[in-house]
Amino acid sequence: MYIDLAIGLVLAFLFLSLMVSGANEALVRLFGIRSKFLWAYLRDTLDGGRGDGRSWVPAKVTDVFARLPFSGADPRPRHEAEPAPPVVEPVPAPRVDMTERLYERLREIDHPKGARTSISDIPPERFSGAVMELVAAEEGGVEGLLAKLEAIGSPLAGHLRGVWESAQRDLGRFRKGVESWFDGEMERLSGLYRRYVKWVIFALALALTLVFGMDSLEYGKTLLRDNAYRAGVAAIAGGGGEGLAALREKCAVSGTAEPYDCVTEAFSSPALVKIFDHSLVSVTIPPDGERDPSFNWNGASWWDRLISPGHWPGYLITVVALLFGASFWWDVLRRLTGLRGRRSG
């Protein structure tokens, strides 16, 4: 019975976590937040901010998910359908948009999803390849490129200068060094992005918990009662009479006088499918399958549950559980049920 309780709760948390992850991914893709975040960093690194002393990379979570999606100053370059030109022009002076020059060398991995580029991830080897193409275009090689980057005030000049000196002015080591440096920068940027996203995950988890009225403590009690009732029915079917009292009590509450109909109704609607019975809008699926599902507005009862302090601990447990993520609950479910992942080879 308690294993069934654990599996039921894990399934509920897994389903809600998937909804939170799906909602977050939908927002990120809709507003291109991941792509904007990457190109904001690239503009800071390659061109040194906006030119007015401000950074392109958002400083606060409110900037990421309030200013960044809707701001008219989109850090992403405009999408170009044509591939990168075969001939790389030298870095002009005194001023050039290095972010645009980098994007010029990355057009092949772009996809047309609007007026702006959709690139949200740049492989380190591709970035180092683009840098080497810029090096090949300059008279003097790496030294020539570094001199022009320093002349236009690009912050990239300092990073590449350090990599060039560490590589002992060896071109092969320089390319590998640029790869390692950019890979480390992407890990750092990903960590910064995750710190911002966790607050959005928390907000989505809280919103879904309240909208669906998911009180984990109450739901756990429902699972226990459901399992106890089923155990009683199984005992009666096996010739025992210890479950008869539970059966009569269940039938009396449901208003079904016929025990067979009572058992059928209970077994066809287990506690797991009642997870959203207390949501703002509930869905009822007819048992015969011939009628369309009905949607019920539960505004009054939902609000009463929401302002009732007795449900707040259950809501809090649900929100905390959802912060662990769908992958965590899937792993717990596999351990409880003995499921094994598919082995390759």
C-alpha positions as CSV (number, residue, x, y, z in Angstrom):
1,M,0.0,0.0,0.0
2,Y,2.8,2.4,0.9
3,I,4.7,1.6,-2.3
4,D,1.5,2.4,-4.2
5,L,1.3,5.7,-2.3
6,A,4.9,6.6,-3.2
7,I,4.4,5.7,-6.9
8,G,1.2,7.7,-7.1
9,L,2.8,10.8,-5.6
10,V,5.9,10.4,-7.8
11,L,3.7,10.1,-10.9
12,A,1.8,13.3,-9.9
13,F,5.0,15.2,-9.3
14,L,6.4,13.9,-12.6
15,F,3.4,15.0,-14.5
16,L,3.3,18.5,-13.0
17,S,7.1,18.8,-13.4
18,L,6.7,18.0,-17.1
19,M,4.1,20.7,-17.4
20,V,6.4,23.3,-15.7
21,S,9.3,22.3,-18.0
22,G,7.0,22.5,-21.0
23,A,5.7,25.9,-20.0
24,N,9.2,27.3,-19.4
25,E,10.5,25.9,-22.7
26,A,7.5,27.4,-24.6
27,L,8.2,30.8,-23.1
28,V,11.9,30.5,-23.9
29,R,11.3,29.5,-27.5
30,L,8.5,32.0,-28.1
31,F,10.6,35.0,-27.0
32,G,13.9,33.6,-28.2
33,I,15.3,34.2,-24.7
34,R,18.1,31.6,-24.9
35,S,19.3,33.0,-28.2
36,K,19.1,36.6,-27.0
37,F,21.1,35.7,-23.9
38,L,23.9,34.2,-26.0
39,W,24.2,37.1,-28.4
40,A,24.0,39.6,-25.5
41,Y,27.1,38.0,-24.1
42,L,28.8,37.9,-27.5
43,R,28.1,41.6,-28.0
44,D,29.7,42.4,-24.6
45,T,32.7,40.2,-25.4
46,L,33.3,41.2,-29.0
47,D,32.1,44.9,-29.1
48,G,32.1,46.0,-25.4
49,G,28.5,46.6,-24.6
50,R,26.0,49.1,-26.1
51,G,28.4,52.0,-26.5
52,D,26.6,53.9,-23.7
53,G,28.4,52.2,-20.8
54,R,25.7,49.6,-20.3
55,S,26.1,45.9,-20.7
56,W,24.0,43.8,-23.1
57,V,23.9,40.9,-20.6
58,P,21.0,41.4,-18.2
59,A,22.0,42.1,-14.6
60,K,18.8,40.8,-12.9
61,V,16.3,38.1,-13.4
62,T,13.7,40.8,-14.1
63,D,15.8,42.0,-16.9
64,V,16.0,38.5,-18.5
65,F,12.3,37.8,-18.4
66,A,10.8,41.3,-18.5
67,R,13.2,43.6,-20.4
68,L,15.0,41.1,-22.6
69,P,12.0,39.5,-24.4
70,F,10.2,42.7,-25.1
71,S,13.0,45.3,-25.5
72,G,13.4,46.9,-28.9
73,A,17.2,46.6,-28.5
74,D,17.5,43.0,-29.7
75,P,21.2,41.9,-29.3
76,R,20.8,39.2,-32.1
77,P,22.1,40.0,-35.6
78,R,19.6,40.0,-38.4
79,H,19.1,36.7,-40.1
80,E,20.8,36.2,-43.4
81,A,19.7,33.3,-45.7
82,E,22.9,33.4,-47.8
83,P,25.9,31.3,-46.6
84,A,29.1,32.9,-45.4
85,P,31.1,34.6,-48.2
86,P,34.1,32.6,-49.2
87,V,36.5,35.6,-48.9
88,V,36.9,37.1,-45.4
89,E,37.5,40.9,-45.4
90,P,40.1,42.3,-43.0
91,V,39.0,44.0,-39.9
92,P,38.3,47.6,-40.9
93,A,39.2,50.6,-38.8
94,P,38.4,52.6,-36.8
95,R,35.1,50.9,-35.8
96,V,33.5,47.6,-36.9
97,D,30.7,45.4,-35.5
98,M,32.6,42.3,-34.5
99,T,29.4,40.5,-33.6
100,E,28.1,40.9,-37.1
101,R,31.5,39.6,-38.5
102,L,31.2,36.5,-36.3
103,Y,27.7,35.9,-37.4
104,E,28.8,36.2,-41.0
105,R,31.1,33.1,-40.4
106,L,28.2,31.2,-38.7
107,R,25.4,31.6,-41.2
108,E,25.5,27.9,-42.1
109,I,24.2,26.8,-38.7
110,D,21.4,29.4,-38.6
111,H,17.8,28.5,-39.3
112,P,15.1,31.0,-40.6
113,K,12.7,31.6,-37.7
114,G,12.2,35.3,-38.1
115,A,14.0,38.5,-38.8
116,R,16.7,37.7,-36.3
117,T,19.1,34.8,-36.0
118,S,17.9,31.8,-34.1
119,I,21.3,30.5,-33.1
120,S,21.3,29.7,-29.4
121,D,24.4,27.5,-29.2
122,I,27.8,27.8,-30.9
123,P,30.1,24.8,-30.7
124,P,33.5,25.8,-29.4
125,E,35.2,24.3,-32.4
126,R,33.0,26.3,-34.7
127,F,33.8,29.5,-32.8
128,S,37.6,28.8,-33.0
129,G,37.2,28.1,-36.7
130,A,35.5,31.5,-37.2
131,V,38.4,33.2,-35.3
132,M,40.9,31.4,-37.5
133,E,39.1,32.6,-40.6
134,L,39.4,36.2,-39.3
135,V,43.1,35.5,-38.6
136,A,43.7,34.3,-42.1
137,A,42.2,37.5,-43.5
138,E,44.6,39.8,-41.7
139,E,48.1,40.7,-42.8
140,G,50.3,39.6,-39.9
141,G,48.1,36.7,-38.9
142,V,47.2,36.6,-35.2
143,E,49.3,39.7,-34.3
144,G,47.6,41.7,-37.1
145,L,44.1,40.7,-35.9
146,L,45.0,41.4,-32.2
147,A,46.4,44.9,-33.2
148,K,43.2,45.8,-35.0
149,L,41.0,44.5,-32.2
150,E,42.9,46.6,-29.7
151,A,42.6,49.6,-32.0
152,I,38.8,49.3,-32.1
153,G,38.6,48.6,-28.4
154,S,37.2,45.1,-28.6
155,P,37.3,43.2,-25.2
156,L,38.0,40.1,-27.3
157,A,41.5,41.4,-27.9
158,G,42.6,40.9,-24.3
159,H,41.2,37.3,-24.2
160,L,42.8,36.3,-27.5
161,R,46.1,38.0,-26.5
162,G,46.2,35.8,-23.3
163,V,45.4,32.7,-25.3
164,W,48.1,33.6,-28.0
165,E,50.8,34.1,-25.4
166,S,49.8,30.9,-23.5
167,A,50.1,29.0,-26.8
168,Q,53.6,30.3,-27.2
169,R,52.6,31.9,-30.5
170,D,51.9,28.5,-32.0
171,L,48.9,28.6,-34.4
172,G,47.7,25.0,-33.7
173,R,47.9,25.5,-30.0
174,F,46.2,28.9,-30.4
175,R,43.2,27.3,-32.1
176,K,42.9,24.7,-29.3
177,G,43.3,27.4,-26.7
178,V,40.4,29.5,-28.3
179,E,38.2,26.4,-28.2
180,S,39.0,25.7,-24.5
181,W,38.5,29.4,-23.6
182,F,35.2,29.6,-25.4
183,D,34.0,26.3,-23.9
184,G,34.7,27.6,-20.4
185,E,32.9,30.9,-21.2
186,M,29.8,28.9,-22.4
187,E,29.8,26.9,-19.2
188,R,30.0,30.1,-17.1
189,L,27.2,31.7,-19.2
190,S,25.0,28.5,-18.8
191,G,25.5,28.7,-15.1
192,L,24.4,32.3,-15.1
193,Y,21.4,31.5,-17.3
194,R,20.3,28.6,-15.0
195,R,20.4,30.9,-12.0
196,Y,18.0,33.2,-13.7
197,V,15.8,30.4,-15.0
198,K,15.3,28.8,-11.6
199,W,13.3,31.8,-10.5
200,V,11.0,31.4,-13.5
201,I,10.7,27.7,-12.7
202,F,9.7,28.6,-9.2
203,A,7.1,31.0,-10.4
204,L,5.6,28.5,-12.9
205,A,5.6,25.8,-10.2
206,L,3.8,28.0,-7.8
207,A,1.3,29.1,-10.4
208,L,0.5,25.5,-11.6
209,T,0.2,24.3,-8.0
210,L,-2.3,27.0,-7.1
211,V,-4.3,26.8,-10.4
212,F,-4.6,23.0,-10.1
213,G,-5.1,23.2,-6.3
214,M,-2.6,20.4,-5.8
215,D,-2.4,19.7,-2.1
216,S,0.1,16.9,-1.8
217,L,-0.9,16.0,1.8
218,E,-4.6,15.7,0.8
219,Y,-3.7,13.8,-2.3
220,G,-1.6,11.4,-0.4
221,K,-4.5,10.7,1.9
222,T,-6.7,10.1,-1.1
223,L,-4.2,7.6,-2.5
224,L,-4.1,5.7,0.8
225,R,-7.9,5.5,1.1
226,D,-8.1,4.4,-2.6
227,N,-5.5,1.7,-2.0
228,A,-7.2,0.5,1.2
229,Y,-10.5,0.3,-0.6
230,R,-9.0,-1.8,-3.4
231,A,-7.3,-4.1,-0.9
232,G,-10.7,-4.6,0.8
233,V,-12.4,-5.5,-2.5
234,A,-9.5,-7.9,-3.3
235,A,-10.0,-9.5,0.1
236,I,-13.8,-10.0,-0.6
237,A,-13.0,-11.5,-4.0
238,G,-10.6,-13.9,-2.3
239,G,-13.3,-15.2,0.0
240,G,-12.6,-12.9,3.0
241,G,-15.1,-10.7,4.6
242,E,-12.8,-8.1,6.2
243,G,-13.3,-5.7,3.3
244,L,-17.1,-5.7,3.4
245,A,-17.4,-2.7,5.7
246,A,-15.1,-0.6,3.6
247,L,-17.2,-1.5,0.5
248,R,-20.5,-0.6,2.2
249,E,-19.0,2.7,3.4
250,K,-17.8,3.5,-0.1
251,C,-21.1,2.7,-1.8
252,A,-23.0,4.7,0.8
253,V,-20.9,7.8,0.1
254,S,-21.1,7.5,-3.6
255,G,-24.8,6.9,-3.5
256,T,-24.7,3.7,-5.5
257,A,-26.8,1.0,-4.0
258,E,-25.6,-1.8,-6.3
259,P,-22.2,-3.1,-5.1
260,Y,-21.1,-4.2,-8.6
261,D,-21.8,-0.7,-10.0
262,C,-20.0,0.8,-7.0
263,V,-16.9,-1.3,-7.5
264,T,-16.9,-0.7,-11.2
265,E,-17.1,3.1,-10.7
266,A,-14.4,3.2,-8.1
267,F,-12.0,1.0,-10.2
268,S,-12.6,3.0,-13.4
269,S,-11.7,6.3,-11.6
270,P,-8.7,5.6,-9.3
271,A,-7.2,8.4,-7.2
272,L,-4.5,9.1,-9.7
273,V,-7.0,10.4,-12.3
274,K,-8.5,12.7,-9.7
275,I,-5.4,14.7,-9.3
276,F,-7.0,17.8,-10.8
277,D,-10.4,17.5,-9.3
278,H,-9.9,20.7,-7.3
279,S,-8.4,22.8,-10.1
280,L,-9.9,26.1,-11.3
281,V,-11.3,24.2,-14.3
282,S,-11.9,20.5,-14.0
283,V,-12.6,18.0,-16.8
284,T,-15.1,15.1,-16.5
285,I,-14.8,12.3,-19.0
286,P,-18.0,10.2,-19.4
287,P,-17.5,6.5,-18.7
288,D,-19.4,5.4,-21.7
289,G,-17.1,7.2,-24.1
290,E,-19.9,8.3,-26.3
291,R,-20.3,11.9,-25.0
292,D,-17.8,14.7,-25.2
293,P,-15.8,15.6,-22.1
294,S,-17.4,18.3,-19.9
295,F,-15.5,21.3,-18.5
296,N,-16.6,22.5,-15.1
297,W,-15.8,25.9,-13.5
298,N,-14.8,25.5,-9.9
299,G,-14.1,29.1,-9.1
300,A,-15.9,29.3,-5.8
301,S,-14.6,26.0,-4.3
302,W,-11.1,26.6,-5.7
303,W,-10.9,30.0,-4.0
304,D,-12.1,28.6,-0.7
305,R,-9.3,26.0,-0.8
306,L,-6.8,28.6,-1.9
307,I,-7.4,30.9,1.2
308,S,-7.7,28.0,3.6
309,P,-4.5,27.8,5.7
310,G,-5.1,24.0,6.1
311,H,-4.1,23.5,2.4
312,W,-1.0,25.7,2.5
313,P,1.4,23.1,3.8
314,G,0.4,20.7,1.0
315,Y,0.8,23.5,-1.6
316,L,4.3,24.2,-0.2
317,I,5.3,20.6,-0.5
318,T,4.1,20.4,-4.1
319,V,6.0,23.6,-5.1
320,V,9.2,22.3,-3.4
321,A,8.8,18.9,-5.1
322,L,8.4,20.5,-8.6
323,L,11.7,22.4,-8.2
324,F,13.5,19.1,-8.3
325,G,12.5,18.7,-12.0
326,A,11.0,16.0,-14.2
327,S,14.3,14.2,-14.6
328,F,14.6,13.7,-10.9
329,W,11.1,12.3,-10.5
330,W,11.5,10.0,-13.5
331,D,14.7,8.6,-11.9
332,V,12.8,8.0,-8.7
333,L,9.9,6.3,-10.6
334,R,12.4,4.0,-12.3
335,R,13.9,3.0,-9.0
336,L,10.5,2.3,-7.4
337,T,9.1,0.3,-10.3
338,G,12.4,-1.4,-11.3
339,L,12.3,0.1,-14.8
340,R,15.7,0.0,-16.6
341,G,16.9,2.2,-19.4
342,R,17.6,0.8,-22.8
343,R,21.2,-0.3,-23.1
344,S,23.0,0.5,-26.4
345,G,25.3,-1.9,-28.1
